Amino acid sequence: MQALQTLASVHSVAPVCPSCGRGIPGQDINVASDIAFCRKCNLTHSLSALASGTVVDPEVDLSQPPAGSWFRRDGDGLVTGATHRSLGQALGLLFFSLFWNGIVSVFVMLAAASTLHRLGVSLPAGFPSTFARSNTLPLGMLVFLWLFLTPFIAVGILVASSFLSCLAGRTEVRLQGGQGVIFSGVGRIGIRRRFAASDVRDVGVQDRCWQDSQGRSRHAVSIVMDTTTKPLKFGSMLSEARRRFLAGVLKKELVRC
């Protein structure tokens, strides 16, 4: 089935060599072997990677990063990265965050008011009078309410964090003295993962599809850095052009053939 899907995509749109940007004709394509050969560059590419857009070009032009991406030498090291900025996604997440957190906040304030009453603590000034006058919930109901609200609060925080990431987030990789740091976050707040440059065996782009617990199809594309210890995945919030540039830079700098 996968071969048939690949073959169909090849016939509808000719795969393009990532090095020279020219289309690869049908006579230089072997679907069974998953090979596409560019005669101009004398390079062999994975046909499925070309068809899915996950191919990584190690000959990326470092002097012309796509908008929202950067590359610079820093002493004996380098810094490369890209912003997560996407106005369309940010507006969608803002609407959902306001809707979701607006509903959840009503129940959170009810639970908080009841908890403070039980602890004998006065409610803060400005606390909605509706909840300030409400009776204290029974202890069992109060515990159940907090447990019930926990996953909804977590989702609200996640959506709000994603909104901030779409406004001012970035994914950045620093290489210095044989050591690397992958950062993903906003400003100085985020996740940092360290690795040794000598441990990197390959850099690629992974297109992963799965079904969630409700049977809905999910899709995620990320950069995968294959190391001698474990694969490192990042860059799922980047646009395709920024992701491919960052992956190309890392492959050019870290993978030695």
Summary of the structure (lengths in Angstrom):
residues: 257
radius of gyration: 24.7
end to end distance: 32.8
largest distance: 80.5
contacts: 694
relative contact order: 0.13
helix: 41%
strand: 29%
